[in-house]
Amino acid sequence: MDKNEQQLADIREMVAEVLELEPEELTDTGDFMEDYGADSLRAIEILARLDKQFKVEIPQAELPDLRNLKAVHAAVLRHSAAKS
């Protein structure tokens, strides 16, 4: 497993915990709100955990775009690269 795959797996576990799901229930493109019933408070919790766990600062303005694992992972990669 390369670094990106491991990072995606870590994000999947963290998001699953916030959404009270099993990690294998989350697909890369499943919509957090429509498919998994997330509300805005859970979305903010996901953002806060991303900031803490991955030491990145993702602006709250991007929150509406962070609707699935693929988008969240892309944001973490983008903001990690911006820090370097």
N, C-alpha and C positions, 0 to 999 in steps of 0.2 A: 504494500500500500504506500503510495507516494504521499508527499506532504499535503497536496490539495485534497486527495481522497480522505486522508485522516482528518483534515480540517472539516470537510463536509460531514463526515461521520460524527465528529464532535458537535457540530452545529445541530445535526439531526437529533442527537441525544438531548441536548439542551432545550431545543424547541419542543420535543416530545414531552419533556418534564413539565415545561410551562403549560402546555396544552393538555396535560394529563392523559397522554397517549403512550402506546408502546412505540419505540423508534421505528420498527418495521411497518407501522401503520402509515407513516408519513412518506409520501412520494416526493420526488424532486420538484414537481410542478403542481402539486395539490395546493389549492388556495386555502390559506390559514383560516380566513373568515367564512368563505362559502362552503368549503369541504370539511373543515374541522371545528367550526363554531367559535372561533376566537373572537374576542371583543377588543376594543381599543386599549383597555387596561392590560390585557395579555400581550398585545403588540408592543406596548411601552415596556413591559417587563422583559420581553425578548430583546428589545433594543438595549436596555440597561445591562442585561447579562452579556450580550455581545461585547459591549464596551469594556466590561470588567474582565471577561474571560480572554478576549483576544487583544486587549489593550489597544483598541481602535476607537476613534470618536466618529460615530456615524450621526450626522445631523438629524434631528427630529423631522426636518422637512422631507427627508427621504422615506419616512415611515410608510406613507401610502404605497410606495413602490416595493416594499419588502413583504410581498404577499405569499411567497413560497420559498422553499429551501434554496432553489437555484438563484433567486434574486438576492436572498440574504447572503449566500456564499459569495456571490459576485461583489456585493457591497463590502464585505469583510476584506476580500482580496484588493479591491480598489483603494480602500482607506488604509490598508496595511502598506500598500505600495507607496501611497502618498506620504506616509510617515518616514519611509526609508530614505 
